[in-house]
Structures are given as C-alpha cells and as structure tokens.
Amino acid sequence: MLRELALHTPPNVTNEGWLNALPELLRSARVGRRLARLDASLRQTLLTLFAGSAGD
C-alpha cells in the first residue's frame, strides 16, 4: 500500500477558493479512508515510519 501511495501525485493545495480545491479534498479523503481501514498495528508502523527522521 505504501508503494502505491508513493506513486500517486500528492494533493494540490490551491488559493483559488474552496470550489476549485474540492476535487483535491475528495482525493485526499479517499487516501484517508484507505489508511483508516488498516489494522492498528499497521497504522502504528506507518506512524512510526512517518514520524521518524531519515537518520533513524
């Protein structure tokens, strides 16, 4: 799953109003929904991976 997430373009934050940002918000919600479906041990592993420094 992590490889698949890394291959996707990250959400594009825009200053052109919420209506233009809505598609990016929906795309981000899809990713969040997928992460929420992971079991607790995998979520903890991802949190540790993302929260750690590159040197760890």
C-alpha positions in Angstrom: 0.0 0.0 0.0 2.8 2.4 0.8 4.4 1.9 -2.6 1.0 2.7 -4.3 0.6 5.9 -2.2 4.1 7.0 -3.1 3.4 6.7 -6.8 0.4 9.0 -6.7 0.7 12.8 -7.0 0.1 14.5 -3.7 -2.9 16.8 -3.3 -2.5 20.2 -4.8 -3.4 23.0 -2.4 -4.9 26.0 -4.1 -5.7 29.5 -3.1 -8.4 29.9 -5.7 -11.3 29.1 -3.4 -12.9 26.0 -1.9 -14.8 25.1 -5.1 -11.6 24.6 -7.0 -10.0 22.7 -4.1 -12.9 20.3 -3.8 -11.6 17.6 -6.2 -8.3 17.5 -4.3 -10.1 17.3 -1.0 -12.1 14.3 -2.2 -9.0 12.6 -3.5 -7.3 13.2 -0.1 -10.4 11.8 1.7 -10.1 8.6 -0.4 -6.5 8.1 0.8 -7.5 8.8 4.4 -10.3 6.2 4.1 -7.8 3.6 2.9 -5.5 4.4 5.8 -8.3 4.2 8.3 -9.1 0.6 7.1 -5.7 -0.6 8.1 -5.5 -2.6 11.3 -4.0 -0.9 14.4 -0.5 -2.5 14.1 -0.1 -1.3 10.5 -1.2 2.2 11.4 1.3 2.3 14.3 4.0 1.1 11.9 3.1 3.9 9.4 3.0 6.5 12.2 6.5 5.4 13.4 7.8 5.5 9.8 6.4 9.0 9.0 7.2 10.5 12.4 10.9 9.3 12.5 13.8 11.1 11.0 15.6 9.9 7.9 18.6 9.0 10.0 16.8 6.7 12.3 
